[in-house]
Amino acid sequence: MNNKMSATKVLAYLIYVLESNLSELISAEQNEYITGSWEACIECLEVIGCWTKAKDYGLDYNPEIKYNITR
């Protein structure tokens, strides 16, 4: 991707990418790699959640609860 975007568009796109990845991870067979990837995506969403416009872009939830992989 070589497009120039504003910070707002980058963060909105990053939320989309992380949520898409997490949706795939919760249906995957659990192993250390999946768990580590899950933790990394959750941490990124939690940090983005500190952004003042996060709620405007759908990040108005607790990522650990919404994308829970414990079974």
C-alpha positions in Angstrom: 0.0 0.0 0.0 1.6 3.2 -1.1 -1.4 5.6 -0.7 -1.0 8.8 1.2 -3.7 9.1 3.9 -4.4 11.3 6.8 -3.7 10.1 10.3 -7.5 9.7 10.8 -7.9 7.5 7.7 -4.8 5.4 8.7 -6.2 4.8 12.2 -9.7 4.0 10.9 -8.2 1.5 8.4 -6.0 0.0 11.1 -9.1 -0.6 13.3 -10.6 -2.4 10.3 -7.5 -4.5 9.7 -7.1 -5.5 13.3 -10.8 -6.4 13.7 -10.6 -8.5 10.5 -7.5 -10.3 11.8 -9.1 -10.9 15.2 -12.3 -12.3 13.6 -10.1 -14.9 11.8 -8.0 -15.7 14.9 -11.0 -16.5 17.1 -12.0 -19.3 14.7 -8.5 -20.7 14.4 -7.1 -23.7 16.3 -5.4 -22.3 19.3 -1.6 -22.5 19.6 1.2 -20.2 20.9 1.4 -18.3 17.6 -2.4 -17.7 17.4 -2.4 -16.6 21.1 0.5 -14.2 20.5 -1.1 -12.7 17.4 -4.3 -12.3 19.3 -2.5 -10.5 22.2 -0.7 -8.2 19.7 -4.0 -7.2 17.9 -5.8 -6.7 21.2 -3.0 -4.4 22.5 -3.0 -2.4 19.3 -6.8 -1.9 19.6 -6.5 -0.9 23.2 -3.9 1.8 22.3 -6.0 3.1 19.4 -8.9 3.2 21.9 -7.1 6.1 23.6 -7.6 8.2 20.5 -10.2 10.8 21.0 -12.1 9.8 17.8 -12.0 6.0 18.4 -15.7 5.8 19.3 -16.5 7.7 16.1 -14.9 4.8 14.2 -16.6 2.0 16.0 -14.0 1.3 18.7 -16.4 1.7 21.6 -16.0 -1.7 23.2 -13.5 -3.8 25.2 -11.5 -5.7 22.6 -10.6 -8.5 25.0 -14.3 -9.2 25.6 -15.5 -8.9 22.0 -12.7 -11.0 20.6 -12.3 -13.5 23.4 -10.4 -16.6 22.3 -10.5 -18.5 25.6 -12.6 -21.6 25.3 
